[in-house]
Amino acid sequence: MNTQPFLITALSNFKERGKFSYSAYMDRGLNPSDDETRDGLERFFNHFADQLMMAAKQGGTEKDYKRLLMDALKMLNKNVFDTEDREFICDTFDELAGIVRVDLKDELNKWLYGSFLVSMMKVVDFIKGKKKEKVLEIRSEACTGCSQPLEALVLEKQQGIPDTDWWIVQCNSCREYNLFSIGPNIKELRFNGFHQVESLPRREFTEEQAFIRLEQIKYFRQR
């Protein structure tokens, strides 16, 4: 599958969005940073998105994208930013990493918390016997906006757990809203490529009513 057109479209959509706008901070429940900080971060990530698009046009590999992501992360001095901005920056890097299908979580944790603290966290996880995440199954639907897979990674299953809700989710790449159903017998899962916006109980919403609610969200939130 040639992913180049998808990557370029997703990165273009990323650039067009006001990632560090006043409203973006308010949506996160944060006090907006000063204009200089917000504008600087906007320019930085837009320039970096251009670099990723250039790499995509040249047939970039996962290794190429990860190197670019790590180089860009190193360019930002975390001591210049407050805690809320640091977390915002990491979330934005994580979004880009998701678009190009690169796992950057360890590097982001080290940038945010420091290598020593991350090492200590791993030791604690080991002592507590925390198991390495194992994906049992992937339940996937194509985004209606960009056709990118929206994946629910099933980590634990248990017979008898009903599918109680319709989910309205938002694609991390093109920001389109979609209706998602995970099915029964799911005890633990992780999202890949999307995040949940709203859940609609099946006992109160038929599939048709869930689609009506989806269209309402599309209309009011994308205006």
N, C-alpha and C positions, 0 to 999 in steps of 0.2 A: 504493500500500500504506500503510495506516494503522499507523505504527510506535509510536503512543502507548502501547498496552497493553504492548508488549514493553519499551519504555523504563522504564515505571513498575515492571514486574515485575523487570527487571534491576537497577534502582536500589534497590528494596526488598531484593532479595537481597544487594546490596552492603552495605546498612546493617546487615543482620542478622549479617553475618560479622565475626568479630573480626579486623579488618585489622591492628591493631598489638598484638595479644595476645602474651603470652610465647611461645606456641607458634608464632606467625607469624614471630617473629624467629628462633626455633630452626630453622624450616623453611628459612630463607634462610642458615643457617649463621652467624648474627650473635649477638653478646652482647646480650640485651634491654636497652633503655634503661630509665631509672627509671620508676616508676609514673606520676609527674606528666607526663612527656613522652608516654608511651604513651597515657594517658587523654586528655590534651589533644588529641593528633592524632586519636584515635578520635572525640571529640566534634566536632572541626572538620570532619572529612570526612562524618560523619553529617548535620550541619547543612547542609553544602554539597549533599549528595545530596538533601536535602529541597528545596532551592532548584531543583535541576535537575528534580525531579519536578513542582514547581509550574509550571516553564516548559513541561514536556511537556504537562501538563494544559491549558495555555493555547495549545497549538499552536506551541511554540517552533521556531525555525528553526536551522540550523547556525550562523548568525551570532550568534543569541541565546546558544546554548550556549557558543560560543567566548568571547564576552564574559564570561560568568559564570565560565568556567574561568580566564581571564586575571586577572579581578578577584580571584578566590580565591587564585591563585598569588601575587599581589602582596601579599596580607595576611600571608604567611608570611615572616618574616625569616630567611633561610638561615643567618645568622651565629649564630643561637641553637642550631643543630643541628650535630651532628658529621657527618662525611662519610657514614657508613653510613645515618644517619637521612635525610639529604638525598636519597640515592639511593632510599631506601624511599619517601619522599614523592613523588618524581618518578614512580616506578613506579605508585604509587596514582593520581596524576593521569592518567597515561597509560591506566590501566585505565578510568577514568571517561570520558576522551576517546574511547576505543574504543567504549564503550557508546552514546554520543550521536553517534558517527561524525564526530569532529572531529580534524583533524591538529594536534597541539600540540607536536610534537617540537622545532621550532626554539625555541619559547618555553621549553620545559623545559630544553633545553641551555643557553640563555642564563641561566636562573635558577641552574642547577647549576654552570656553568663561567665565566659572565661573558661579556658581549658581545664583548670584545676577543679572548678565546681562541676563541670560536665563529667570529669573522671570520677569524682566522688559520687555523683548521681548514679553512674553506671555500677560502682561498687555496691551502693545501697540496693540497687535493683538485683544484683547478683546475690547478695546476702539474703534478701527477701525471697529469692527464688523466682524472680520475675522471668517468665518464659519469653523467648524471642517470638515475635509476632509471626503467626503462620496463617496464610490465607487458604481457607478451605474451598472457597468457591467465589466466583465473580459474577454478580448479577448486573447486567449492563443494558442501558438503553441509549440510543443515539439522541444527541441534543437536536431539537427541532430548528435551532438557529444556525448551527455550524456543522452538525453531523458528528461532532467529537463524542467519543464514548463517555457516558456518565456512569461511573462504576461504583457499585456498592460491594466492598470487599468483605466477605463473610469470614469472621474470625472464630466464631463459636456458634454451634447449632444445638437446638434442643427440640425434640418432638413435642408437639402439642401447643407451641406458642403461635397464636393466631396472627394473621396480618390485619391489624386493627385500624390502620390509617392510610389515607392517601397522602403523599408528600408533594408539596409544591417546592421545587428546588430551583436554584439558579446556577447556570453553567459558569465556571470560573473563567472560561476563555472568552466567550462572546457576550456573557451577562444575560442571555435569554432565560426566561422562566419556563419550566417544564413540569409536567405531572409525572410522578415516579411512584412505583409500587414495588416493594421489596419482596413480597411473598411471605409465606408462613415459615415457622421453625427457625427463626433467626434470633439468637440471644445476644450476639455482639457483632458489630460491623464498623467499618471505617469508610468514609467517603473519599472518592478520588475523582477530581475534576469538577466537583460541584459542592454546594453547601445547602443545607435545608433552610427554607424561608418560613414555611408554615405547614402544620399537619392538620388534616381534616379527618375526624373520626368516621369510619365507614358506617357506623350505626346511624349517623346523622346526614351523611352525604352519599348519594349514589355517584357513579362514575360521571354521569352527565352533569350533576351538580358540582362535582369537583372541577370539571372542565370550565364551567361557568365562573367559578371562583378564580381559576387560573387566568381567564381572560380579564377579569376585573383587576387582578394584580398587575397584569401586563399593561393595562390601560392607565391605571392611576400611578404606578411606580416608574413608568418609562416616559411619562410626559415631561 
